[in-house]
Amino acid sequence: MKALLSVYDKTGIVELATHLHHLKFELVSTGGTYDAIAKANIPVQQVSDLTGFPEMMDGRVKTLHPRVHAGLLARRDKPNHMAELKEQGIETIDIVVVNLYPFVQTVSNPDVTLQDAIENIDIGGPTLLRAASKNYLSVAVLTDPADYNRVAEKLAMEVLGLNKLSMKERKELAAKAFRHVATYDAAISRYLTDGEEFPQELPVGLTKISDLRYGENPHQKAAFYSVGLEWGGIAGAKQLHGKELSFNNILDADAAWQSVADFAEPAVSVIKHTNPCGLAVDDDQVEAYRRAHAGDPVSAFGGIVGFNRPVTREAAEAMKPVFYELVVAPGYTEEALEILQAKKNIRLLEVPPLTSAGNSLDYRRVSGGLLVQNADKIEEDPASWTVVTERQPTEEELANLAFAWRVCKHIKSNAIVLARDRALLGMGAGQPNRVISVRLALQAAGDKAVGSVLASDAFFPFPDGIEAAAAGGAIAVAQPGGSIRDDEVIAAANKLNIAMVFTGVRHFRH
């Protein structure tokens, strides 16, 4: 019996080699894996001794040889295969233990060169895994150190004539190896794809971060996967406190993080069911939090709070009276952590910024497939907006319109935002009728709506939305424009002395 071991991650490899040696396996290895096993005084053979051919090209060619792959691919149940092996003096290989070069870790370094990335594209490793997995009926294939002990114990029992490593287990190991290679290849494809936004084939390699207690509802099973841990964002977050995250916690945490990450100024958001019910910017973090909470203090209870600056002691103190499920931020001062960790039922996440790669594509699931689009990231200059009404917005109104317009991106369509002093006062979300969204925003804002500005994620198809906004106290409006009834909407705004700008851009969020 023969086992081939060639791993980048040496975790557990000496222990596994020891087990296999005791089970009378002949060990064959390469490079650093050979050195680690030999250093432990375990008999091991170099691959070059097996093949009779030296490693070439700085190790690029070592296991790519018929004496390796014929030994892996030969079907033990086919006499002609076994006869050909005997004729060529080739022995079968019964176990393959391989994990791959650290391509993802390498390209995660912002200073990585193209040459460094290319040198970390493993060729021999995936080839070994594919060959062994194809012939899993005869070859056991291991990619994960977590499987070493279990498989070694099964093999020991097999030698004793007891429970074997079953065909079901071999098949599962082979499937795991193919997934390992597929995820690896997807990462390489992402890195090398340059300029082609939507290729004909789009591999999406996912790596499980954790199992979840359940999905959106208790009867649904769920897990959390990363498209690429090197991309940052919620998938790369570190949990500093609290019980495990739920499916809905993660969705809300991402909404909170994305809503504040969209602002250059210090920003705080309060999220409920993925929609901001409060959001404010202010150089004083405590003031930003207080005004975000004031946006809808009733809905804030049990919500998610997002910060785009490290949380200070003062901000943590300000949050103490309110029950929140979760806080997301790029960091926390020691004092803030001490205060927040005293709250038993709160979860705290430290979130790294999204990289440009992680911020490039937006995936939406539909039955049987994915919709893929560019992320809704666009440079917008309020100075370029078109004033379409007789009354010009004041500088203060224009600043508030710019704030409200940015908030609108993060609220489900049809989205209406009322704001003043760079704080969200009320919003309407997810309604099939834009006028209803206006009324909901006014209802949430109450008396604060008087003197506010309004942003709408898409155009007003009729004047009724503008009329409702004016009746509630709004004095300026930002909207994309583009309706066939724009003239009627503009005329209504003029009649009501409302300043209105057309942004020329829409921000639907379905």
Secondary structure, DSSP 8 states (H G I E B T S, - for coil): -EEEEEESS-TTHHHHHHHHHHTT-EEEE-HHHHHHHHHTT---EEHHHHHTS--BGGGTBSS-SHHHHHHHH--TT-HHHHHHHHHHT-----EEEEE---HHHHHHSTT--HHHHHHT--SHHHHHHHHHHHTTTT-EEE--GGGHHHHHHHHHHHHTTSS---HHHHHHHHHHHHHHHHHHHHHHHHHH--S-SS-SS-----EEEEEES-SSSTTS-EEEEES-GGG-SGGG-EEEESS---HHHHHHHHHHHHHHHT-SS-EEEEEETTEEEEEEE-SSHHHHHHHHHHT-HHHHTTEEEEESS-B-HHHHHHHTTS-EEEEEES-B-HHHHHHHHTSTT-EEEE-----TTTTSEEEEEETTEEEEEE-S-----GGGSEE-SSS---HHHHHHHHHHHHHHTTS-SS-EEEEETTEEEEEE-S-SSHHHHHHHHHHHHGGGGTT-EEEESS--SSTHHHHHHHHHT--EEEE----TTHHHHHHHHHHTT-EEEE-S------
